[in-house]
Amino acid sequence: MSHSLDKPASVVSEERLPILDPQDGSAPVDELTPPSAEVEPAGRRRRRDVGAFFGGCWLVTIVLAALFVDLLPLPAPDVVGNLYSLPPFQNAEHILGTDQLGRDQLSRALHGARISLAVAIGATLVAMVIGTAAGLIAGYFRRAFDVVFDLSTNTILAFPPLILLIALVALREPSAVTLAIGLGVVGAPTFARIARANTIAYADREFVIAAKSMGSSSTRILRREILPNVLLPVVSFATVVAATLVVAEGSLSFLGLGVPPPAPSWGGMIAAGRESLYENPALVLVPGVFFFLTVFSLNRVGDWARGRVGRESSL
């Protein structure tokens, strides 16, 4: 009689019974355990860590070599020798060969690293400072600041960066400082959008509301409460931007808009060596390898940094 009111056995077996917490039995375990879909596979994390390790080793090596290249037993990058277009590993004094004027390729590549990295790092710092400040102000105050923010960032992103840089080089003398400023302005909107999005996410958090209720000024809240939280994803993204700016500086130098000769740069070395590409491909290969390894390493380190930030923010 009462069997008609009971649930079918199939329905009962399909029901998910709550498993109580073994500590106090107060809540189901499912409510206390984060979903497994958010956990990054260990194999992917391991590959990323290994790539970041080797990338970091290369970056440390190339930065130290660029800083202390004057102390190394290498000829000056503008010294003309008697061995013209010497292939690599043919002479102990010029292990990576010489160019069309007999200048040492290794010396020029390391001095070129100094210029390329200085421009990329300087432009990244300019873009990060300008973009982070603009994103903090727009994300915290909103209203009119947000309108000006959208208008300015969209204008810069819509304007062709190459034309902007050509105009800047035409107005000012081509130099590393000019390139750093121009590339910094071009890269600022990316940092600004990241900073604005994170500022909006933290603007209504409990610690910000508590600071407001205690009478803290907007400047203090931005500097002490929001900026430390926004700075972590911004800095982790800076390595990827630096890699992009290394490519941009090399492209401008290849087009003759970078640091003028005789100062060496990777893009300028590639441009000078393309005329002798068939006779001596090492003239393009040597700076190209330095170019590739540096950009690849910056991307790998940036990928690792973004993964670390993502894991910490999910805790």
C-alpha positions in Angstrom: 0.0 0.0 0.0 2.6 2.4 1.0 4.9 1.3 -1.8 3.1 3.6 -4.2 4.4 6.6 -2.3 8.0 5.5 -2.2 10.5 6.6 -4.7 11.6 4.2 -7.4 14.8 2.4 -6.7 16.4 4.0 -9.8 15.6 7.4 -8.5 17.0 6.7 -5.1 20.2 5.3 -6.6 20.7 8.4 -8.8 20.3 10.8 -5.9 23.5 12.2 -4.5 23.6 11.9 -0.8 25.6 14.7 1.0 28.8 13.5 2.6 29.4 15.3 5.8 32.7 16.7 6.8 34.6 14.1 8.8 35.8 16.7 11.3 32.5 18.0 12.7 29.8 16.8 10.3 28.5 20.3 9.8 28.8 20.7 6.0 29.1 18.6 3.0 32.6 17.9 1.7 31.6 19.1 -1.7 31.0 22.6 -0.4 34.4 22.7 1.2 36.4 21.3 -1.7 37.3 23.6 -4.7 36.2 22.2 -8.1 38.8 20.0 -9.7 38.3 21.8 -13.1 40.2 24.8 -11.7 43.3 22.8 -10.8 46.0 23.2 -13.4 47.4 19.9 -14.7 50.7 19.1 -13.1 52.4 18.2 -16.4 51.6 21.5 -17.9 52.8 23.4 -14.8 56.0 21.3 -14.8 56.8 22.1 -18.5 56.1 25.8 -17.9 58.4 25.8 -14.8 61.2 24.1 -16.8 60.8 26.6 -19.7 60.8 29.5 -17.3 64.0 28.2 -15.6 66.0 28.0 -18.9 64.5 31.2 -20.1 65.5 32.9 -16.8 69.0 31.5 -17.2 69.4 33.0 -20.7 68.0 36.4 -19.6 70.4 36.6 -16.7 73.3 35.6 -18.9 72.5 38.1 -21.7 71.8 40.9 -19.2 75.1 40.4 -17.4 77.0 40.1 -20.7 75.4 43.3 -22.0 76.2 45.1 -18.8 79.8 44.0 -18.5 80.7 43.5 -22.2 83.4 46.3 -21.9 85.2 44.0 -19.4 85.2 41.0 -21.7 88.3 40.3 -24.0 86.5 41.4 -27.1 87.3 44.1 -29.6 85.2 47.2 -29.8 82.1 46.8 -31.9 83.2 49.6 -34.4 86.8 48.5 -34.9 87.4 47.5 -38.5 89.6 44.5 -39.1 91.3 42.7 -41.9 89.1 39.6 -41.9 86.0 40.4 -43.9 82.8 38.4 -43.6 84.5 35.6 -41.7 82.2 32.7 -40.9 81.8 31.6 -37.3 84.3 29.2 -35.6 87.0 29.9 -38.1 89.1 32.2 -35.9 89.8 32.1 -32.2 89.8 35.9 -31.9 86.4 36.1 -33.7 84.5 33.1 -32.5 81.2 34.1 -34.2 82.9 35.6 -37.2 83.1 39.1 -38.6 80.8 41.3 -40.8 81.5 42.9 -44.1 83.8 45.5 -42.5 85.7 43.0 -40.4 83.9 43.9 -37.1 83.5 41.2 -34.5 80.0 39.7 -34.6 80.0 38.6 -30.9 81.0 42.0 -29.7 78.4 43.7 -31.9 75.7 41.3 -30.8 76.4 41.9 -27.1 76.6 45.7 -27.5 73.4 45.4 -29.5 71.8 43.5 -26.6 72.6 46.5 -24.4 70.7 48.8 -26.7 67.8 46.5 -27.5 67.3 45.5 -23.8 67.7 49.1 -22.6 65.0 50.4 -25.0 62.7 47.5 -24.3 63.0 47.7 -20.5 62.8 51.5 -20.5 59.7 51.5 -22.8 58.1 48.8 -20.6 58.7 51.0 -17.4 57.2 54.0 -19.2 54.2 52.1 -20.4 53.7 50.4 -16.9 53.9 53.7 -15.0 51.6 55.6 -17.3 49.1 52.8 -17.9 48.9 51.7 -14.2 48.3 55.3 -13.0 45.6 55.9 -15.7 43.9 52.5 -15.0 43.9 53.1 -11.2 42.3 56.5 -11.6 39.7 55.4 -14.2 38.8 52.2 -12.3 38.4 53.8 -8.9 36.6 57.1 -9.8 34.8 56.0 -12.9 32.3 58.5 -14.4 34.1 61.2 -16.4 37.5 59.6 -15.8 36.2 56.4 -17.4 35.0 58.3 -20.4 38.4 60.1 -20.9 40.1 56.8 -20.3 38.1 55.0 -23.0 38.6 57.8 -25.5 42.4 58.1 -25.0 43.1 54.3 -25.0 41.0 53.6 -28.0 42.6 56.5 -29.9 46.1 55.2 -29.2 45.1 51.7 -30.1 43.4 52.8 -33.3 46.4 54.9 -34.5 48.9 52.9 -36.4 51.9 52.5 -34.1 54.5 52.6 -36.9 53.2 56.0 -38.2 53.3 57.3 -34.6 56.9 56.2 -34.1 57.9 57.6 -37.5 56.4 60.9 -36.6 58.2 60.9 -33.2 61.5 60.1 -34.8 61.0 62.8 -37.4 60.3 65.4 -34.6 63.2 64.3 -32.4 66.6 62.9 -33.1 66.6 59.1 -33.4 68.0 57.7 -30.1 67.4 55.1 -27.5 65.5 57.6 -25.3 63.2 58.6 -28.2 62.5 54.9 -29.0 61.8 54.2 -25.3 59.3 57.1 -25.0 57.6 56.2 -28.3 57.2 52.5 -27.6 56.2 53.3 -24.0 53.3 55.4 -25.2 52.2 52.7 -27.7 52.3 50.0 -24.9 50.6 52.1 -22.2 46.9 51.2 -23.1 47.5 47.5 -22.5 48.8 48.1 -19.0 46.0 50.7 -18.4 43.3 48.2 -19.3 44.7 45.5 -17.0 45.1 48.0 -14.1 41.5 49.4 -14.6 40.0 45.9 -14.6 41.8 44.9 -11.4 41.0 48.2 -9.8 37.3 47.7 -10.5 37.5 44.2 -9.0 39.1 45.5 -5.8 37.2 48.8 -5.4 34.3 47.2 -3.6 36.2 44.7 -1.5 35.8 44.7 2.3 39.2 46.1 3.1 38.6 49.1 0.8 35.1 49.7 2.3 36.7 49.5 5.8 39.3 52.1 4.8 36.7 54.4 3.5 34.6 54.1 6.7 37.7 55.0 8.7 38.0 58.3 6.8 41.0 57.4 4.6 41.5 59.6 1.5 41.2 58.3 -2.0 44.9 58.8 -2.6 45.7 56.7 0.5 43.3 54.0 -0.5 44.7 53.8 -4.0 48.3 53.8 -2.8 47.9 51.5 0.3 45.0 49.2 -0.5 44.5 48.8 -4.2 47.9 49.4 -5.8 49.6 46.4 -4.1 46.9 44.1 -5.4 46.9 45.6 -8.9 50.7 45.7 -9.2 51.1 41.9 -9.1 49.2 41.1 -12.4 50.7 44.2 -14.0 54.3 43.2 -13.3 53.7 39.6 -14.3 52.4 40.9 -17.7 55.4 43.3 -18.1 57.7 40.5 -19.3 55.3 39.7 -22.2 55.2 43.4 -23.1 59.0 43.6 -22.9 59.2 40.7 -25.4 56.9 42.6 -27.8 58.9 45.8 -27.5 62.2 43.9 -28.2 60.6 42.8 -31.5 59.3 46.4 -32.1 62.7 47.9 -31.5 64.4 45.4 -33.8 61.8 46.1 -36.5 62.4 49.8 -36.3 66.1 49.3 -36.4 65.7 47.0 -39.4 63.8 49.8 -41.2 66.5 52.4 -40.3 64.3 54.2 -37.6 66.3 52.9 -34.6 69.5 53.9 -33.0 71.7 55.3 -35.9 75.0 53.5 -36.8 77.7 52.9 -36.0 76.0 51.9 -32.7 75.0 48.2 -33.2 71.5 46.8 -32.7 70.1 43.4 -33.5 67.7 44.8 -36.1 70.4 46.9 -37.7 72.7 43.9 -37.9 70.1 41.8 -39.6 69.4 44.7 -42.1 73.1 45.1 -42.9 73.6 41.3 -43.3 70.7 40.7 -45.6 72.7 41.9 -48.6 75.3 39.1 -48.0 72.7 36.5 -46.9 73.8 33.9 -49.5 77.5 34.4 -49.2 77.6 34.4 -45.4 74.2 33.6 -43.7 75.8 33.9 -40.3 75.6 37.7 -40.6 71.9 37.4 -40.2 71.9 34.2 -38.2 74.0 35.4 -35.2 71.8 38.4 -34.3 68.7 36.4 -35.2 69.6 33.7 -32.7 70.2 36.4 -30.0 66.9 37.9 -31.0 64.9 34.6 -30.9 66.4 33.4 -27.6 65.7 36.7 -25.8 62.1 37.0 -27.0 61.4 33.3 -26.4 62.8 33.5 -22.8 60.8 36.6 -22.0 57.6 34.9 -23.2 58.3 31.8 -21.2 59.1 33.7 -18.0 56.0 35.8 -18.5 53.9 32.7 -19.0 55.3 31.3 -15.7 54.6 34.6 -13.9 51.0 34.7 -15.1 50.5 31.2 -13.9 51.9 31.9 -10.5 49.6 35.0 -10.2 46.6 32.9 -11.3 47.3 30.2 -8.7 47.8 32.8 -5.9 44.6 34.7 -6.8 42.6 31.5 -6.7 43.7 30.6 -3.1 
